[in-house]
Amino acid sequence: MKEILENSIYFGFFITIGAYLIGLFLKKKLKSAIFNPLMIGMLIVIGILFLTGVDYDSYQQGGQFVSGLLTPATVCLAIPLYKQLHLLKTHLVAVAVGITSGVLTSALCIFFLCQIFKMGHEHYVTLLPKSITTAIGMGVSEEAGGIVTLTVMSIIITGITGNMCANGLCRLAGITHPVAKGLAIGTSAHALGTAKALELGEVEGAMSSLSIAVAGVMTVAVVPVVAGWI
């Protein structure tokens, strides 16, 4: 059985899609942010690989077809932004200040946490791209000398946490303006956060989509500057 699954290039594809659909069903049925479809899907895939004994490389033969859609999916986020282009022009200064603040805050938090937990340079640069989309973060981590697999994991955890907690944290902080919500969510929780922002409203989704691109570019510029701090 194990050999059949390992030799099937579609095994990874079908269990990835199936696991996500199960997570989506549970989210709609139970109506709780805790049941995040991506997180549930990940746990199901990990469980299946553990039970069947299939290694990651064999799984990735089919899984790569799904991960290959990540970049075009990110590009498609430009559509809601285009529809709300007038808002970008109206709030240009607020957008620039908000995204810049978010990128710098993320870098400083990683720096101080690495200092507190006595983490070295390799782990420091690994975590720096945690708040940008995977498609950009992997390249940033590799270029800086980080551990790419851990970077991907930190990006996913950040995104899932943002997706689950974004709306509640905005309420707690008293953030009510849709532009501010979108900027905060997109800058801190990239594409997974944007999925939540789109649920909140079209304006939130558009601003969050913008934040992904701009925060990604800013992080690419910031990481080489701050990488030498540790």
Secondary structure, DSSP 8 states (H G I E B T S, - for coil): -HHHHHH-TTHHHHHHHHHHHHHHHHHHHH--TTS-HHHHHHHHHHHHHHHHT--HHHHHHHHHHHHTTHHHHHHHTHHHHHHTHHHHHHTHHHHHHHHHHHHHHHHHHHHHHHHHTT--HHHHHHHTTTTS-HHHHHHHHHHHT--HHHHHHHHHHHHHHHHHHHHHHHHHHT---HHHHHHHHHHHHHHHHHHHHHHH-HHHHHHHHHHHHHHHHHHHHHHHHHGGG-
